[in-house]
Amino acid sequence: MARTQALDYDKRREAIMETAAKLYAAHGFLGTSVSQIADACRMSKSLLYHYYPSKEDILIDVMDSHVQSLVAAAREVEAEDLPAPQKIRRLAEALMGLYVGAQAHQKVLLNELVNLPEDRRRIVIDHQRQLLDLVDRMVTAMRPDLGGKREERRALVMLFFGMLNWTHTWYDPTGAIRPAKFASMASETFLSGLEAGVGG
C-alpha cells in the first residue's frame, strides 16, 4: 500500500531540504549520501524517499527554491514606483537579506550546478536569467544610452552580482558591518560607476 501524505508533508520536506543544503555545502553533493541526509534528519532512508525520490531531487530544490526567492524579491522591487537608482539600492538590500539567511543554498548554487542533468540545470539557469534580466532593466532605466549595448549591460549586471554572490565565503553577518550596511556599500559603489559613465 502506498504511504499516505502526512499533514505536515510540506514542512517536513522543507526541513529535509534545509538539512541537505547544509550537508551539500559542507561536503559537496557527491560527498553527501542519502544515508547521511536521513541520519541528519533523524529518519529512515525509506521515509526520506517518501519526500524526495532521489538525492538529485533534493539538490534542485535547494538551488531553485533559493533562486526563485531572489527573483521574487527582485520583482517586488521592480514593481515599486521608485527611480532606478533607488530600486538598485533596495534590491541590493533585499538580496543581501536573503543571502545571509541562505548561505548554504548560495554555496550549493554556485558550486554544484554542474551535478544536475542538463534538463534540470536548464530550469535553474532560466530562473537565474530572469533575475539578471530584472537588473538589466534597472540598469537600462538608469542609463538609456546603454539600451543597444547588451553585452556592456550584462557585464555591469554581473559586476553588481559579483559584489554580493560570494559573500558567503568571507562575510560575517554578525560582525561590525551589518547586512544592510554592506548592501549600501555595494549599491553605492555600483551606482557611482554607472553615474560616472562606466560601460558607455
N, C-alpha and C positions, 0 to 999 in steps of 0.2 A: 504494500500500500504506500502511495506517495505521502511524504511528510506534508502536513498542512502548514500554511504560513502563519507564523506567530503574530500576535497583535503588535508586538514591538519589533517586527521584522526590519523596518527601515532603520530604526535606531541601532539595532544590533549590527546591521550591515555597515552602517557608518562607523561604528566602533571598530569593526574588523578593518575597514579601510584606513582609519587613522592609525591603528596599531601597525598595519603593514607598511604604511608610509614611513614610519619611524625606523622600521627594520630595513626597508629598502634604502633609506637614506644612510643608515649606519653601515650596512653590509653589502649594498648593491642588490639589484634584482636577482642576478644569477647566484649571488651568495646567500640568498634567503630561501629557505624551503617552506613548503606548505606546513610541515610539522612545526617549524619554528613559529609561524604565524598562529597556528592553532594553539600551541602551548602558551604563547604570549597573551592570547585571548581567553585562555583557560577553558578551552572547549576541545572536543574531539575533531579529528580531521573530517570525519563524516558529517558532523554538524556544520563545520565551516563550508563544506561543499554544498550544503543546503542554501547557503547565502551567496556563494561565489563558485561557479563551476571550475575555475582554474586560477592559478596564481596570476596569469596574464590578465584575466578579467578584473582582478583587484588593481593591477598596475594601471590599466587605462582609466579606471575610476579615480585613482589617486591623482593622475595627471589632469584628466579632462574636467573633473569637478573643480579643480583649482583654476584652470584656465577660464572656465565658464564664469566663475565668480569674479575674475578680473574683467572679463568682457561686460558682465552685468554692471559692475561699478563704473566702468568707462561710459557705458550707455547712459547711466543716470547723470553723470557729469555732463555729457554731451547735450542732453536734453534740457539742461538748465539755461536760463536766459542770462548768460554772462558773456563778457568779452572773452575772446580766445585766450589771452594770457592768463586770465583768472581761471578759466577751465583747466589749463595746463597745471596751474598751481593746485587746484582742487583735486585733479586726477593724481598727481604725484602723492598727495597726502592720502588719498583713498587707497591707492595701490600699496603704498608703504604699510598702511594699517593691515592690509591683507597679507602681505609678505611676512610681516612679523608674526602673525598668527598661524602661518602655514609654512614655516621654514623647511620642514621635511618634505612637504609636497613640492616646493620650489626646487629643492635639490634633486629630487627624483625627476621632475620635469626636465631639468637641464641636462641630467646625466644619463637617463635611462630610455629616452625616446627611441633609440636605436633597437631596443629589445622588444618593441611592438612590431607585429607583422605590418606590411605596407598598408593594408586597408584600414587598420585601426590607427596607425600612425597618421594617416591622411586626415582622420577625424580631428585629432588634436591639432595638427598643423593648420587645418582650416579655421579652427577656433582661434588659434594664435594670430592668424592672418586678419581675422575680424578685429582683433584688438589693435593690431598695427594700423589697420585702415582707419579706425576711430581716431587715433592720434594723428595720423596723416591729415585727416580733415581739419583737425585743430590747427596744425602747422600751416595748412593752406589758407585757413581763415585769417591767420595772423600775418602770413607772408604770401599774398596773392601772386607776387612775382615768381613764385616757385610753382605756380599752377601747372605749367607744362614741363616741369623738370622732375619726373617721378623718381629717378634714381637719386637725385640730391635730397628730395624729401625723405625717401626711405632711409638714406644714410643718417639724416637728422633724427628720424624716429628711432632708429636703432641706437643712436647715441643717448637719447632720452632713456630708453630701457636699459642701456648698458650701465647707467649710474645706479639703477635700482635692482636689477635682476640678480646680481651676485652678492648682494649684501648679506645673504645667509652664510657666506664664507668668512665674514670678518666682523660684521656689525653686531654690537651688543645692545639690544633694545632697552636694557635696564641701566645702561650707562648714562653718562652726563648728557649726551646728545639724544634726546628723545625722538621717537619716530616722526612726529610732526615737524620737529626742527630739522631733522635730516631731509625730509621731503621738501621743506622750504629751501634748504641749501641747494638741493639738486635742481629744483624747478627754476630757481633764480639764476643758477649757472647756465642752464639750458636757455632760458629766456634772454639772458644777456647776449648770448651768442646769436640768437635769432634776430634780436633788435640791432645787433651790430652788422647784420647782413651776411652772417656765415651761411654758406650754402648757395649764395646767389651767383 
